[in-house]
Amino acid sequence: MPQHERQTDQRLERAILELLDGRAPGATICPSDAARAVFEGEDDGWRALMEPARRAARRLATAGEVEITQAGRPVDPDKARGPIRIRRLR
């Protein structure tokens, strides 16, 4: 993996954790929140970071830092299809 992709992945992971730390316990964020936080532009180019943000959330879920939810319930990160939310495990 190229260095710039690794750096983006790390930035997305940090953004997810920082966004969640700024929310109430049990609150969730959307992967798009992290993508927007990391994207350095004024257009909708953040959309290109959506799948990398979802992958970052899956890595954090595997590490036990967060859980991925759909309809308010935890789901298997590798089987989730469609819109997801990310919640900090405390």
SEZAKE-215215 format. One record per residue (C-alpha): y, z, x; residue in one letter. Coordinates in steps of 0.25 Angstrom, whole numbers, plus 5000, padded with zeros to 4 digits. Each point is the difference from the previous one (the first is absolute). Example, Ala and Ser with C-alpha at 12.3 -4.5 7.8 and 13.67 -1.06 7.14 Angstrom:
! SEZAKE-215215
+------+------+------+----+
:   yy :   zz :   xx : aa :
+------+------+------+----+
: 4982 : 5031 : 5049 :  A :
: 5014 : 4998 : 5006 :  S :
+------+------+------+----+
//
This chain:
! SEZAKE-215215
+------+------+------+----+
:   yy :   zz :   xx : aa :
+------+------+------+----+
: 5000 : 5000 : 5000 :  M :
: 5014 : 4996 : 5006 :  P :
: 5009 : 5012 : 5004 :  Q :
: 5010 : 4997 : 4989 :  H :
: 4990 : 5001 : 4989 :  E :
: 4995 : 5013 : 5006 :  R :
: 5014 : 5005 : 5000 :  Q :
: 5002 : 4995 : 4986 :  T :
: 4987 : 5007 : 4995 :  D :
: 5005 : 5013 : 5007 :  Q :
: 5014 : 4999 : 4993 :  R :
: 4993 : 4998 : 4987 :  L :
: 4991 : 5012 : 5002 :  E :
: 5012 : 5009 : 5004 :  R :
: 5009 : 4995 : 4988 :  A :
: 4989 : 5003 : 4990 :  I :
: 4999 : 5014 : 5006 :  L :
: 5015 : 5002 : 5001 :  E :
: 5002 : 4995 : 4985 :  L :
: 4989 : 5009 : 4995 :  L :
: 5006 : 5012 : 5008 :  D :
: 5013 : 4998 : 4993 :  G :
: 4994 : 5001 : 4986 :  R :
: 4995 : 5011 : 4992 :  A :
: 4985 : 5005 : 5002 :  P :
: 4991 : 4991 : 4992 :  G :
: 5010 : 4988 : 4999 :  A :
: 4996 : 4986 : 5003 :  T :
: 5006 : 4988 : 5007 :  I :
: 4997 : 4985 : 4999 :  C :
: 4997 : 4992 : 5012 :  P :
: 5012 : 4992 : 4997 :  S :
: 5009 : 5013 : 5003 :  D :
: 4994 : 5000 : 5014 :  A :
: 5002 : 4985 : 5002 :  A :
: 5014 : 5000 : 4996 :  R :
: 5003 : 5012 : 5009 :  A :
: 4994 : 4992 : 5012 :  V :
: 5006 : 4987 : 4997 :  F :
: 5012 : 4997 : 5008 :  E :
: 5007 : 4990 : 4991 :  G :
: 5008 : 4998 : 4987 :  E :
: 4991 : 4990 : 4992 :  D :
: 4987 : 5002 : 4995 :  D :
: 4992 : 4998 : 5013 :  G :
: 4994 : 5014 : 4998 :  W :
: 4990 : 4993 : 4991 :  R :
: 4993 : 4995 : 5013 :  A :
: 4997 : 5014 : 5003 :  L :
: 4993 : 5004 : 4987 :  M :
: 4986 : 4998 : 5005 :  E :
: 5003 : 5006 : 5014 :  P :
: 5006 : 5012 : 4992 :  A :
: 4987 : 5001 : 4992 :  R :
: 4991 : 4999 : 5012 :  R :
: 5009 : 5011 : 5006 :  A :
: 4997 : 5009 : 4988 :  A :
: 4985 : 4997 : 5001 :  R :
: 5001 : 5005 : 5015 :  R :
: 5007 : 5012 : 4996 :  L :
: 4990 : 5003 : 4988 :  A :
: 4989 : 4998 : 5010 :  T :
: 5006 : 5010 : 5009 :  A :
: 5002 : 5010 : 4989 :  G :
: 5015 : 5000 : 5000 :  E :
: 5002 : 4993 : 4986 :  V :
: 4992 : 4996 : 4988 :  E :
: 5001 : 4987 : 4992 :  I :
: 5001 : 5001 : 4985 :  T :
: 5000 : 4990 : 4988 :  Q :
: 5004 : 5005 : 4987 :  A :
: 5002 : 5014 : 5006 :  G :
: 4986 : 5001 : 5005 :  R :
: 4995 : 5000 : 5014 :  P :
: 4992 : 4987 : 5003 :  V :
: 4992 : 4995 : 5012 :  D :
: 5010 : 4993 : 5009 :  P :
: 4991 : 4989 : 5003 :  D :
: 4997 : 4996 : 4986 :  K :
: 5014 : 5002 : 4994 :  A :
: 5005 : 4987 : 4994 :  R :
: 5013 : 4998 : 4994 :  G :
: 5012 : 5009 : 5000 :  P :
: 4998 : 5013 : 5008 :  I :
: 5008 : 5013 : 5002 :  R :
: 4999 : 5009 : 5013 :  I :
: 5000 : 5015 : 4999 :  R :
: 5000 : 5010 : 5011 :  R :
: 4988 : 5009 : 5002 :  L :
: 5005 : 5015 : 5002 :  R :
+------+------+------+----+
//
